[in-house]
């Protein structure tokens, strides 16, 4: 398989800013998007979450369009993809394959006069209409690995020469629907979440959107480019809401992704983990990383900055991993104080510059699904 | 290097309170029967002991039943991928969760319901039952898109990411349901193409 899948360009729309560069700047400065949220329409009590301010979104939106019939999620997603298209004139959205990755889409519409907006294919049609696309985008909804799975699919389509360009658009919003659900699981942290920390006690939820252009070609003027060289997904076949105690599916995914990239486990320079900060998830990841022999690599979770953005999370984290490779930098795992898992992990505790060649990105989700992606820096 | 050929080995349709396997009707119930009773009736024909079935939401039950009927007693390889799509995602259960949170004075969200507010939970249930440790991908489209399902399944098979595939459509929207699953493998009667898959989908 000689065709490469390059991560060409990207945009992130999050509480940390409406461009990838603003997001990176915040991460370098250990600045979080998680704040105390007082909003009875989301949850009766104050809770911690990463929220995009409506007035800021509206101000950014007005610079690209006057449509007011679009939902918050649609605006977030369109802002990301329109910015991507504007910054990359050679990207033709009408010929690229578009994949939308979302866990819950416009689920907040269920409580409105337009519950039909909650159908994910209607979200796809809204984006199609706004962008004047000839085909309805594909939609993948595979819990919290949706964004990572969509990137894996993009790579496979490109490598099999089904197409030359894929744009992955991912997004999820904060809603009373998901907030109440995570609270009912007693899985919400009373403060900003603390991935892999001894004092962690659950997730902080977040909202964000992102767009990533994956292509068979690149026209970079930089000295390096990032390609996806391995991908795999595997189910734990163990439990629908609890991660496997042996990290089975994640372990299998990592093994297979490394095999495809033709790499040994010690060749991974950095792991961008899922790290939701629930006691079971982080423990499962520590077990899987150790089983797979990658646990000596520096590792972080970005949930301390973004909260858990569900279907968008693995997409955003892959974009950040790509830039970490190009900039040779490691982002601190915010919220971490003291190791709180049973197996050793090299958690990144402060921002640092370090030469990087290869990154492993992983994600896991309800239903027992797991994904692993290998990103490599290639000299051009 | 020649491309290995794949076939639709078996297929199962559950529609209008009738169950079909490879084109033959194997179970039928009065159309007036509530869906919950119907799924229970289909389950009883399987003659299996699987108490987890009763905890599932209706969407998962439909996917579970169709898979049981499809594979019968065959042992599926661990590398069997699940590529399933529908139109309404998990909205049937989403509405139940939403009803539990709409009134602040009668607020009763339940983790047992919330966990099923993801369409891919059905894939997790099937993976647990058959010990499949391969890919799960849940796609959403307004109608059954045989072209994409076939093209994506071929991608997984040709790149050796899966040995066999269970693919198809499991949709539930209030009481409207539509189920069609096919088992794709190296042996079978029908060549695995989008046209054939679509032909079998509309057969009943």
Interface residues (C-beta under 8 A of the other chain):
Chain A: X1 X44 X103 X104 X105 X107 X110 X111 X118 X119 X120 X121 X124 X136 X138 X139 X140 X141 X142 X143 X149 X153 X156 X157 X159 X160 X162 X176 X177 X180 X181 X183 X184 X185 X232 X233 X234 X235 X236 X237 X238 X239 X240 X241 X248 X249 X252 X256 X365 X366 X367 X368 X369
Chain B: X87 X88 X89 X91 X94 X95 X97 X98 X100 X101 X102 X104 X107 X109 X110 X111 X114 X115 X117 X118 X119 X120 X121 X123 X124 X125 X127 X128 X130 X131 X132 X133 X134 X135 X136 X137 X138 X139 X140 X141 X142 X148 X151 X152 X155 X156 X158 X159 X161
